[in-house]
Amino acid sequence: MIYQQLVNKEKSLCVVGLGYVGLPIALEFAKTIKVVGFDINAERVEMMRNHIDPSNELSKEDFEGCDISFTNQLEDLKDVGFFIVAVPTPINNMNLPDLGPVISASKTVGKVLKKGDYVVYESTVYPGCTEDDCVPVLEELSGLKMGTDFKVGYSPERINPGDKVNTLRSIVKIVSGCDAESLDQIDLVYKLVIDAGLHRAASIKVAEAAKIIENTQRDVNIAIINELSLIFNRMGINTYDVLEAAGTKWNFLKFQPGLVGGHCIGVDPYYLVYKAKKMGYYSKVISSARYVNDSMGSYVGKQTVKKIMEMGRNALESKVLVMGATFKENVSDIRNSKVVDIIRELESFSVQVDIIDPHADSAELQHEYGFSLVNEATPNTYEAIIIAVSHNEYCNLDEAYLKSLMKDGKGVVIDIKGMYRTRIQDLNYWSL
């Protein structure tokens, strides 16, 4: 059985895709069994060989004591018996699923797949993708048959970037397999790295669906609050004050307004909408939630310009400081950052924009979005300051500091997360 072969180090486990999901899993397994970390990016592989996490989530110490080798060469996978696919599943510019990375990873595995091997997918996909889209690729390239020659499972990732409390070992893991035997073996393998327990899903499709509704549910709930924010703004009511009051009821769901980007909540619902449409159902609630959340960056940009004009300033000659460019707080990841939508909206009004961020990489921003960071904010310069991401570095700034950056000490603070609503006395203030 594959579990015993792994524990005895007769065979290796390979993680395909070493991003913010794959690398932590690979290192955790490598504390107990032999692991091969595979990534197509040779530069990233070299960094990991030097105990550097390209995603800036893990320290050098996390690599210590691990029985792991890193490679981008297929020939290094000959002793592997258990594959975990943890590659991104993005959307394209039409908001349709881009299965390119997961199909490419399936081709990689298919080329080296042997009888008795296991393949478990962790990438977030729509129900049916593993069996309908990925397995045929494995079978075609290997010449083997699923169930008879090799086994397949699905175990969705639940890693939360930047979260040092809810880690891989402390989060319940969903596991599923193509048959009873595979489920038993996959369950045993994941027990090597999960302390919180495992949930055995009824089928691969159930496990896929469970993952995709986690983020869809959050997306819909945030959209409701974002829409309430649009309404309350017209009423002159602060949304965070309303939520604070409503939150005193025991069963009130405590969601907050904000930008919904990144590679999970801002992406996964589109996979479900796509699959539903293929099945003849046109989503209404989920699609509407996506529309609301995708529009929030542009809305913040317009509100900023409006507030500048209300102060009697010329928006065409104004300069705005944007604090934060990553998709969420205290991470370096800029993928699908909705702060970009704010910047684009401001630039459409010919507003000059300076962007700072202690975590983001300026060259990466330039390559991905066409703008870069400034080294530091310039005193006595800005008509508005947008605190777009609640990095720890931005949580305790005082009004005097913000005022020192404003032109003539006057301007508006745009506080997306509502961190400063009780601390701003002299400057104009607006939040979602």
C-alpha positions, -999 to +999 in steps of 0.1 A: +000+000+000+012+035-009+010+048+027+034+022+040+058+027+010+059+064+018+065+059+055+092+033+048+107+058+023+106+032-004+087+058-025+086+096-025+058+121-024+059+149-050+042+183-047+037+199-082+035+236-078+054+253-050+035+285-044+019+297-011-001+264-010+024+238-023+056+247-005+042+246+031+026+212+023+058+198+008+079+210+038+054+196+063+054+161+046+092+163+044+095+162+082+083+126+080+088+112+045+108+117+014+095+146-007+103+160-042+092+196-047+085+202-084+080+236-100+084+247-137+101+280-126+139+273-124+145+306-106+120+297-079+135+262-076+170+277-070+156+300-044+140+271-025+172+251-027+188+280-008+159+279+018+142+310+005+104+310+001+096+331-031+061+338-016+077+353+015+055+333+038+081+309+053+115+315+070+148+297+064+141+277+096+110+261+081+133+243+056+155+228+083+153+191+091+133+184+059+140+154+036+132+173+004+148+180-029+136+207-053+136+203-091+121+213-124+133+182-142+110+153-150+137+126-146+138+135-109+103+121-104+110+085-112+108+073-076+076+092-068+045+072-059+022+099-046+016+132-064-001+163-050-010+190-076-012+224-060-010+249-089-030+281-094-065+280-110-069+316-122-095+333-145-089+350-178-098+386-188-134+374-195-138+360-160-138+325-173-118+296-157-082+292-169-074+256-165-040+260-183-019+255-151-038+225-138-039+208-172-002+215-177+005+199-143-016+169-152+005+165-184+037+166-163+024+139-139+010+119-168+044+116-184+059+099-153+028+081-139+033+044-131+010+016-120+001+019-083+007+056-082-017+081-066-025+117-078-043+141-055-054+175-066-056+205-042-062+233-067-096+249-064-118+238-093-155+234-102-172+201-093-163+175-119-130+191-131-107+164-115-125+135-131-137+151-164-108+174-173-077+162-155-080+124-154-083+120-192-050+139-195-034+115-170-047+085-188-038+097-223-002+105-215+005+075-192-014+049-211-029+038-178-065+036-165-077+053-134-090+030-107-073+000-122-038+012-127-036+044-106-057+062-081-070+098-079-083+119-051-091+155-043-082+173-011-088+211-013-063+235+001-074+257+030-042+277+036-048+314+045-019+336+034-004+357+062-023+337+089+001+324+115-027+309+137-048+289+113-020+269+097-019+237+077-018+214+107-045+232+126-072+232+099-095+203+093-086+187+059-112+174+035-101+142+016-117+122-011-108+094-034-120+076-066-129+045-046-129+032-010-093+019-011-079+052-024-099+072+002-084+050+030-048+055+017-052+092+011-067+097+045-037+079+061-012+100+041-027+133+051-029+123+087+009+126+086+006+164+084-028+173+099-035+175+136-070+190+135-086+159+119-098+149+085-133+149+069-139+121+044-161+135+016-186+113+000-170+117-035-144+138-054-172+161-067-185+167-032-150+177-020-146+200-050-180+216-043-172+220-006-141+240-014-156+263-040-186+272-018-164+282+011-152+313-009-184+318-028-203+321+005-178+347+018-180+366-015-218+368-013-217+379+024-191+406+017-211+418-013-242+424+009-221+445+032-205+464+003-239+471-011-251+484+023-220+506+023-231+521-010-265+528+005-253+541+038-229+565+021-259+582+004-275+585+038-245+600+055-241+570+078-208+553+086-211+517+077-186+505+104-207+523+131-238+505+118-220+471+119-207+477+154-242+484+166-257+454+147-229+432+158-242+433+194-268+407+184-255+371+190-264+358+156-253+387+134-228+377+108-198+400+113-186+407+077-171+440+067-170+460+035-138+461+014-119+452-017-123+416-027-093+405-047-067+378-045-067+343-060-095+328-039-126+348-030-122+370-061-118+341-084-135+309-072-171+320-076-165+325-113-156+288-116-190+278-100-209+303-122-192+288-153-200+253-144-236+262-135-240+278-169-227+246-186-254+227-167-281+251-180-284+273-148-277+310-149-265+322-115-282+352-101-271+358-065-235+347-070-231+367-103-246+398-087-223+395-057-193+393-081-205+424-099-208+444-066-174+433-053-156+438-086-169+474-088-157+486-053-122+497-064-137+520-091-162+533-065-135+542-040-116+560-068-146+581-078-154+589-041-118+601-036-121+625-066-155+637-053-141+645-019-111+664-034-135+685-054-157+691-024-127+707-007-125+732-036-094+716-051-089+709-088-088+671-092-068+675-124-040+690-105-042+669-074-019+642-061-031+612-041-011+588-019-022+551-019-009+531+011-009+494+002-009+476-031-012+439-021-045+420-022-047+417+016-029+428+047+006+416+057+014+396+026+035+403-005+011+388-030-002+413-055-023+388-077-057+402-085-052+431-062-083+454-064-062+484-052-052+485-089-088+494-097-086+524-074-054+536-091-068+531-126-099+551-116-078+580-102-056+580-133-087+582-155-094+616-138-057+626-145-049+624-108-012+618-100-008+588-078+021+578-055+019+542-042+038+528-011+037+493+004+062+478+028+054+442+016+050+445-022+077+442-047+080+473-070+094+455-100+067+429-098+040+456-097+056+473-127+057+440-146+021+430-137+003+464-137+025+490-152+032+511-121+058+510-094+062+521-058+078+553-046+104+549-019+085+570+006+057+594+009+065+631+003+055+656+030+031+685+022+021+670-012-012+651-012-049+662-015-059+627-003-044+597+013-061+563+007-053+537+033-061+508+010-046+478+028-045+474+066-009+463+069+003+463+105+026+492+096-004+513+089-026+505+119-012+530+144-003+561+124-015+593+141-033+622+125-003+645+129+017+622+106-011+620+080-015+658+082+022+663+075+018+645+042-012+666+031-008+697+010-009+727+034-019+703+061-054+698+047-069+670+028-091+639+030-083+605+045-099+576+026-099+547+051-112+516+033-111+493+064-124+519+089-093+518+111-092+555+117-128+565+121-124+574+158-090+590+154-094+616+127-105+650+141-092+678+118-088+662+084-117+653+062-126+616+066-144+590+045-146+552+047-166+524+031 
